[in-house]
Amino acid sequence: MTIHEFDYFHQDRSVNPKHLSSLVHFFEGGILQPKDFGFGVEIEHLPVRVGTNDAVTYAEKDGVHEVLNELSALYDPATRYVENGQLLGFSKPGIAVSLEPGGQIECSLGVAHSDEDFARFYTQFRRDIDPILARHHIRLVNYGYQPHTHASDITIIPKPRYDGMTKFFGRTWRLGWNMMRCSASTQVSFDYSSEEDAISKLRIGVAIGPILALFFRNTPYFEGEENPWPLLRQYMWDGLDPQRTGVPAGLYDDNYTWEEYAYDVLATPLMVTDLTHTPEYTGDEPVRAAWHDNAADVYPDRELNKAEISHILSTHFPDMRLKNFLEMRHWDSLPFERAQRLTQVVLSNFYDTKQLDNLATYFDGVRTVDVFAAKADLLANGTDARPYGQSLDFWREFLRVEGTMSDVPGDPEHPDVFQR
């Protein structure tokens, strides 16, 4: 008898079949022919005050809200995202600007089809925002964690979802607030051609992501001191809430499909509800912390709409996320040059058919516990680690990781500061 790990997850199996089919149809809608593949990159930036390197929060004088209010004039007014009277984001072709909980400024770039597209989008973002930042005495730093300010000194932006997350993560893991307020990441998204292609890329990406994270590590500080963890981002997220982070439940079972991914998302407690786009809802608290309610407890007995699907998927934070594209989430915030090189490395592994086949062959038979062991090895031993029994020199060659631009600083004002 073959044991499938997924069979032992979510033993209170209250999932609505209509919700399940909604998510699977959503994933099916992402199928593209390889000739149409593109990619996207998200870079989160840490806003710090010129002269002090203190974190700049949303509501303070010359704060992030003033930057957004001025920046929005350069973006499509129809895309302005406002909650409780506060501007929190907007977009224009190729660039979306939003905020993370501690006021980190995120630009989402894409869909791009070339290095030139990516460079053009990011250059435009900086041309738009840099003069405004200068007027408010703010700099953007690309580290994985705030260089100076402690998490307890940063105020969450005025977004009800983040209020619910603060309550939830403040009780599930000791680094929950640190992750929300002080961390910053780089994420790379890419496409799939079928369910089989998506699952194969998920399995490979989850296996190799921690190795690539070590090669592109960029977190010299934690709470104002030298960061002691080779992979701080991994350490924060893996312990945050295991039912929604790390390796997706059952990913390496031989019968894993989109349905298992959807089931996992739907069966997990939502953490935070969002019923603002649920027409049937008549209450006065559409966004609230949800400690044990899952989607079937909260959403109507019907097909889910796109806003509901988006919210449910966004309450899961695995190392690699399935939407109607694939999103790798392993990396610290990187300066543009390094983010571009990372993206080149990722695409060379996932869009080169021969290389993808090589990786699929190499990882054939890998188990969830093997990924756990590799992650623990990298976290404990850093550059002395031997993930999956191989040296980092092996992985540098196999994963095409030459030239990580590790000499490009995350903060140009401190050109000698790097994570060692």
Salt bridges, closest charged atoms under 4 A:
ASP36 OD2 - LYS35 NZ 3.31
ASP54 OD1 - HIS148 ND1 2.63
GLU60 OE2 - ARG49 NH2 2.71
ASP62 OD1 - HIS136 ND1 2.67
GLU66 OE1 - HIS136 ND1 3.45
GLU70 OE1 - ARG135 NH2 2.86
GLU70 OE2 - HIS136 NE2 2.61
ASP117 OD1 - ARG120 NH2 3.16
ASP128 OD2 - LYS92 NZ 2.84
ASP130 OD1 - ARG126 NE 2.91
ASP163 OD2 - LYS167 NZ 3.46
ASP197 OD2 - LYS201 NZ 2.96
GLU223 OE1 - HIS150 ND1 3.65
ASP238 OD1 - LYS375 NZ 2.97
ASP241 OD2 - ARG244 NE 2.57
ASP254 OD1 - HIS4 NE2 2.61
ASP264 OD1 - HIS10 NE2 2.54
ASP264 OD2 - HIS316 NE2 3.49
GLU280 OE2 - ARG302 NE 2.70
ASP293 OD2 - ARG288 NH2 3.18
ASP293 OD1 - HIS292 ND1 3.41
ASP301 OD1 - LYS18 NZ 3.48
GLU308 OE2 - ARG302 NH2 2.82
ASP319 OD2 - LYS375 NZ 2.63
GLU327 OE1 - ARG321 NE 2.97
GLU327 OE2 - LYS323 NZ 3.24
GLU327 OE1 - ARG329 NE 3.63
ASP352 OD2 - ARG400 NH1 3.16
ASP370 OD1 - ARG367 NH2 2.97
ASP393 OD1 - ARG396 NH1 2.84
ASP411 OD1 - ARG139 NH1 2.63
GLU413 OE1 - ARG139 NE 3.57
